[in-house]
Amino acid sequence: SVTQFIIDTTAPILDNVTNVPTPTLDNTPPYTFHSNEAGAITYGGSCSSSDNSSSVGNNPIDFNTLPDGTYSNCTVTVTDSAGNVSSALAVTSFTVAIPPYLTEITLVPTPTGDNTPDYTFYSTEAGAITYGGSCSSSSDNNTTTEADNITTVTFNPLSDGTYGNCTIAVTDNTSNTSDNLSVRGLDKLGNITDNFTIGTREPALVQITPVPTLTNDNTSNYTFFSTLPGTINYSGDCDSDNRSAVGEDNNTVTFNALGEGTHSNC
């Protein structure tokens, strides 16, 4: 007798269950379809996935990574164990819209005697730069050159003062805009600050090495940074024969002999 066999000429039937949200910030978006048969999944159009087998019922899949753009040609088919191929199920059109991600690379030195300071950042995507707060830049610095690019911008001239409101954002070619990147400073001790200070007309000073709180040296040294060179003036209990300061560098002065006691007005 002939061994029992089954004839199956019926192809699986597929239906959409959960469409890809659109627009989506997920570049490996999820999608769910229903099949009335188990089988092997085949993808068409711009979409693919590592999910290659279907079961009876709902089948959630994740598409492989997709770049920004609109996808209207993606399809799914299922081939059952008898080799019957379903009709292609069209995935409803969806748009992947991932905004650029920005990271600071080189901060603005603070304080600085340069009123057109440079700032360097990294962007995952190319696009147009938007400046916020008190900072702006010339047209030469208005676009990043390519994705995964480190970009240095030179700010337009800034008046003396402290700047804590400067921001940078990048908008890609699909009109997705990054979060604002706050422009921060790096002080002379290597600390990151939420602002930066310009001192090009009047010197901006910052303490580098203070006098030890308790010392047996009555002619103590004190170090400060100045954005500009000039004449040092002393007040309070402190005085020194060191009268000249250099610009964009540290200056160490030695105080004249001080009497015992607390000195808080220098």
Secondary structure, 3 states (H helix, E strand, C coil): CCCCCCCCCCCCCEEEEECCCCCECCCCCEEEEEECCCEEEEEECCCCECCCEECCEEEEEEECCCCCEEECCCEEEEECCCCCECCCEECCCEEECCCCCEEEEECEEECECCCCCEEEEEECCCCEEEEECCCCECHHHCECCCCCEEEEEEECCCCCEEECCCEEEEECCCCCECCCEECCEEECCCCEECCEEECCCCCCEEEEECCCCCCCCCCCEEEEEECCCEECCCCCCCCECCCEECCCEEEEEEECCCCCCCCCCC
